Amino acid sequence: MSSSNTTNFASVLRYLGLSDTYEPSPHIAPIDFLQQHVRSLPPQLLRLFSANTTPKQRTSVSVIRNRRLKYADSNPPELSPRNARSAWPALWEGRERPETEQAKDERAWADREFLGDGKQKVGNLGSLLGNYEEERESERVRTIRRQREEYVDSLPEEDDESDDEEEEVPEEPDPLEVEQSFVRSVKERFIYGLLESIDYDKVDWEERWDDDLDRDAEERWFDDEEEG
């Protein structure tokens, strides 16, 4: 690790009144350090740990895991069914295509940008862009699901004594249950640091998702640092 990062972590130790030789070290064993001190540090200093930890690693810190749970339970926009289907289509098991909303956005963009006498042509352009987007996304989702099916098919089969029995036709899944299961899966993956393309820092290091942090003590420390 660079000397500048080590110097930055020195401010963490100074805030806590710890020596430079304190163990576990914040830059050598950051997870162990966070498990002991995450509730005692303000967001400004906690963000330093984004450089030497991953969201998955930070899951072992119970405070961070609880912050994610509280955030997920607040129904943030990025974890809503619509946005989550667009961001993580491989997790969606429903029948409808997950990103048809983006196709609608393409049509709306064409309507806004090309208003004028050729309104009929604009409508055709918007429909064309929307169709192209649906085709692109459908192909992407088909590819993801095909790869997943190929992986499942490659797993060794277990002996099944009921092979000779007549197979039952599976019932059509209830759309509401499918969506609820999807949302639950997305939230679980978020809590355990497994989702890509999402900002974990705004949750992991934010004391607003705790109930009893001593914010006044933190503010006094930063006031003293600025005056010193």
Disulfide bonds with the S-S distance in Angstrom:
none
